[in-house]
């Protein structure tokens, strides 16, 4: 169970105390609650493992303990060992009853052994005999969806562990520890993804400087790097969501909002890398054009309208989709046509702070299907319009620019229009708004 659920459970048990047995049980639960509270203060994996194991050894009065975790191949790896004085034990000290550890991990059930030297079955186990062990407590580390490892403590002394409160409490500690360890693993993975992303960005900058000598080489490089960036970003966002699900009940609203910021930033980076990849496909001639006949109003514009209407509502902008003709069939590449109007409408929303955006489909004087996207945004200076469809260009340049973006969206629009033999016309007045008109053959 999650930490908050466990905390509520302990509080409820305190209210139901009726006997000395209940008192002992509640005291043990409170000990575990205090331990878990300490563990949850850290997301550093090594710190969490040390805290969990030290607590387990102290609580059970054992001589030593070990934690082993499942690796990527599904096998158990030694992670940490500690003795009762807090001294670290190395992998060379990891001499335990391996059969007990393996059995617990495979079955997912705890195993508690007391008076092992007096038990013929257990005494026959070579490791138990050689180590002169009397007491062994071993539980699986199990989260909601997975077994992640095993926690093991042992002693050469008798502790009467068959007292149910001790064994039950050890299992509860293992369950809570598993969640804390899993959270720390996810956080550690997030840190590693950040490092990989930073390294990819460094490589991107260095290689970009070399690639500027050749437009083709630059495009090939950007296509490769976009794949390298997308992978760690997806991992980072996935781990961030998993961590949020585990700890959202334990943090304040300010920290919870940071998870939304991580998700928004991740989506922004993924969109940028998608634009880079699409642009690279056009530049290197690797884009696969699929000729198709479809209804641009039903198959393209309606979907884009549904996608952006919530964004428009949040900005209090009126978004209208208007059909002025029944003849809306075109022959073109459906994916690139979708990208044309996705980028145009996204641009209109970005640069429009009030008023409205009209998406109008109609037939021009020659009967060709045209789509106009008109907004009441900030407009474009007349002298800048010739640069509008050049890659990496924006009217506002530098770190002080007011709007985010990389200058690839409209460059991609122009390339996709050319790919579909469509024309694009821009009409704009600074401070009043802009219109983008795309006409298909």
N, C-alpha and C positions, 0 to 999 in steps of 0.2 A: 504494500500500500504506500501511497505518497506520504511525505513527511507530515503534511497538515492533517491528513486522515488519521495517521498514527497518533499524532498529538491529541486529537479529539477523542480517540479511543482510550488513551491513557487517562484523560480527564474524566471520561465516563466511568472507567473502572474505579477511580478514586471515590466516586459517589456511591458505589455499590459494595463497599467494604462491610463485611459482616462477620469475619472470622480472622484468626491469626494467619491462616493460609492466604486469605485475601490480602492481608497486609503485606506479607512477603512477596506475593505476586505483584502487587502494585509498586512496591519498592524496587523490584527488579525492572519493571517496565519504566519507572522513572529514571533509573540508571541508564537504560538504553536510550531513552528520549534525550537525556543530557549528552550522551555520547554522539548520537545522530546530529544533535544541534551543533556540536563542535565540528563534526565531519563536514556538514553542509556549508561551513563558513569558507571552505576552500574549493577551488576547481582545478588545482594543480594535482595531477595524477599521483606523483610520488608522495606528496603530502597527505593525500587522502588515504593511500594504501598504508602509510606508516600509522596514521591515526586509527584506522580501522583495526590493524593488527595489534597495536599497543593496547587498545581498549579491550580486544578479545582476550589477550593474554592476562591483563589485569583482572578483568571480570571473572575469568574462570580459574585464576591463580595457577596458570600453567607455567611450565618451564620455558617454553618457546613456541613459536608459531610461524606459519608460512602462508603466503597467498600465491596461487598460481592462476593465470588467466589464459583464456582461449586465444590463440593467434589466428591469423588469416586462413591458415590451413585447417583450422578446427582442432588443433592439438594444444595441450596444456604446456605453458611456458612458466618457469620460475620468475616471479617478479620481486618479491621481498621476503626476507626472513629476519626475525627479531627474537632475542631471548628476554627473559623476565627482567633483566637489568636495563633493557633498552638498547643493548648492543646489536648492531647489524650482523646478520649471518649471510654468508656468501652462498652461491650455488653449490659449492663444494660441501657445505654443511647441510644441504638439502637431502638428508638421508631419513626417509620417513617410510611409513607403511604405504608403498605405492599402490598396492591392491585396494586399500581403503580409499585413497584419493580417486583412483580411476572408477571405482564402484560408485562413489558418491556423485561424480560428474556424469557418468552414464545414466544412472537411475534417476538423478535429480532428487534423491532422498538423503537426509542427514544420517550420519552413523555415529553413535556414541558407545565407546567401549570403556568399561571400568573393570579393574582387577584383571588386566590382560594376562599377567603372568600366572594367574590361578585358573585361567580358562584354557582348556586343552586346545580348543579350536583356534583361538587367537594366538596362543603361545607357539603354535606350529608355524606361524608366519615368521620368516627369518628376520625381517627388519624389526618386528616387535620384540623378538627374543634377544637379538644382538644389542638393541638400544635399551633393553631393560625397561620398556614402557609399561606403565600401569593404566594410564588414562589417555584416551584419545577422543577429541571432539572434532568432527569434520562436517561441514555443511556446504551445499552448493550455493554459489552466488548467482541468483536468478532474478532477472528483471521481468517485466510484464510479458515480453515476447521472446526472451532468449536466456540460455545459460551462458554466463560469461566466464565462469571459473569456479574455484573452490577455496574456502578458508579452512585452515587446519591448525589445531593446537594440540600439544601433547605434554605429558608429564610423567615422571618416574614415581609420582606420589598418588595416593588414593584421594579423591575429592568427593566421593559419593555423588557422582554426576547423574545418577538415575533419579535424583530428586527432580520431579517434573518441572519445577519453576526454572531450574538452571538450564536444562536441555531446551525447553520451550523458548527461554529468553535468548539463548545462543542462536537459535534458528531465526528469531525476530531480528537480532543484530545482523545476522548474515543477509537477511532480506533487505533491510534498510541500507546496509553497506553496499549491496549490489547496485542499488539505485544511485548512490553517491559516486561509486566507482564508474558506473556507466556515464553519468553526467560529466565526470572528469575526463573520461576517454573521448567523449564527443568534443569537449572544450579543447583538449589537446589536439584532436584532429583539425579543429577549426584554426588553431594557431599554426599548425603545419601547412594548412591550405593558404593561410595568409602569407607565410614565408614563400611558398611556391608561387603565389601570385606576385609578390614583390620581386622575386627572382625573374619571373616571366616579364614583368614590366621593365626591369633593368635591361634584359636581353632585347626587348622590343625597342627601347630607345637607342641602344648601341647599334643594333642591326638596321634600324630605320635610317640612321645617319649614313651608313654604308650604301643602303638601297636607293638613296635619292639620285644616284647617277643613272638609274634606269627605272622608268615607270613600270615596265613589266616586272622587273625584279622586285620592286617595292610591293606590287600587288600580290605576287606569289608569297612574299614574306608575310604580309599582313594576313593572308588567308591561313597560313600555317599557325601564326601566333594567336589568331582568334580562337582556334581550337584549343590551344594550350591555356588560354585565359578562361574559356567557358567552363572547362572541367573543374578547376578548383573553386570557381564561383558557385557552381551548382552544389558542390560538396559543402561549401561554407554556409549557403542558405539552408541546405537540408539539416546540417548540424545545429544551426541557429534555431530552427523551428523545433527540433527535438529537445534542445535545452530549454527553450521557452515552455514547452508542454510540461516538462518536469519541474520547473522552478517558478512558474508564473504565480502560484499561490503563496510563495514565500518572499516576493519582492514587491517594492512599491510601484506606483503607477509610472513614475519617471523612468525607472529601469525597464518596465514593460514596453514603454514607448520606444526605447532604444532598439528593441527587436524589430519594430516596424520600420525604423530607419535603416537597419541592416538589410531588410527585405527590399525596400525601395531602392537603396543603393545597388544591391545585387541585380535587380531588374534593369536598372539603368545601364550597368556595365554589360549585361547580356544583350540588351538592345543595341548598344554600341558595337559589340563584337559581331552581332548579326549583320549590321549595316556594312561593317568592314568586309565580312565574308561575301556578302552579296555583291558588293562593289568589285571585289577581287575576281569573282566568277565572270563578271562582265568584262573586266579589263584583260583577263587571261584567255577569254574565249571559251571558257569551260561551262558556261550556263546552258542548260538543256531546255531549249524552247519547245513547248508543246502546243501545237495549233489546235484550237477548240472553238466551237460556236456556243455561246451562252448568253443569258439575259443579264446584262450588267446591273440592272436595277435590283432584280431579285437575288442574284447570286453573289453580288459584290457590295453594292452600296447599302443595302439593308443591313448586312452583317456589320459593316464598318459603322453605320449609324448606331446600331445597338451597342457596339463596343465602346463608343465614345460619348454616348448620351449621359452616362453617369458622371464622367469627368467634366462635361460641360455644365451639368447641374451643380456640381460642387463649386465651380467657378462662377455660378449664376449667369451663365451665358446661354442664350436661346439657340438651340441646334435644330435646324429644320431640314428635312429630306423631301424634296418636291419633284414630282414626276409630271412633265408637261407633254409627254408623248407616249403612245402605246408601242412605238417601234423602238425597242431597247435591246435588240439582239446585236451582238458584235462577234467577229471572229478574231481571236487574239490568244495570247498565253495567259491563262487565268491567274496564276500565281503572281506574275509581274504586274498585271493590272490591279490586283488586290494591293500590292505594295505601293503602286503609284498613289492611290487615293488614301491609303493608310498614312503615308508620309505627308501628303498635302493637308489632310484634316488635322493630323497631329501638329503640324506647323502652325495652322490657323489657330488652334486652341492655345498653343504656346504663346503666340504673340497677340492674343486678344484678351483683354482684361475686362471688357464690358460690352454689352450689345448682343450681337447675334452672328451666327454662321449659317449660311444657306447653301445646301448642296442641291443643285438643280440639274436634272437630266432632260435633254430636249434634242430636237433635230435642227441642224443649221440650215441655211438657205439651199444647200445642195442635198439635203435629206440625210446627211451623216449624223451619227449619234455623237452628241457632245455632252460633257459634264463640266459644270462650272461650280467652283467652291469659292464663295464670296464671304469675306469677314469684315468686321468693323474694328480691326486691330490697329496696330501702330503704323502699318504701312511700310513701304520701302522707298528709299530715296531713289530718284530717277537715275542718278549717275551710278548707282550700285547694281541696277537690274542686269547689265551685261555680265556681271560676275556671279549672278544668282545661282547658276547651275554648275559652277566649278567646285571640285572636291575640296574639302577642308576650308571653305570660305564662309565667313559670316560678316554681316554688316558691322556688328559690334565685335571687336577683336580684343585679345589680351585677357588677363586675369580679372579685370574690372568689369567685364561684360555682364549685362544684366540677365541674360538668358542662357540656360545650359544647352549643350549640344556640341556636335563635332563637325558640322558643316557637310555631312555626307548625305543627308536625307534627300534634299532637292537635286543633288548631283545624281543620285540613284534614280530619282523620278525621271529626269531627262534621258538617262540611258535606257530605262525601261520603255519610255515613250518611243524612242528611236527603234528599239527592238521590235515593237508592235506597229511600227510605221504610223504612229499617232503624232499629232502636233500638239504643242503646249504653248499657250499664250499667257502673258502676265500683264495685268493692269493694276496699277497701285498709285495711291496718293499718300504721301507722308502725313501721318497723323489722322488719316481717315479710314484706311483699310486697303485690302488687296483682293484680287480675283485671279484664280488660276483656272484656265479653260483648256480642257483636253478634248480633242476631236479625233475620232477613230475613222479609218479609211472606209 
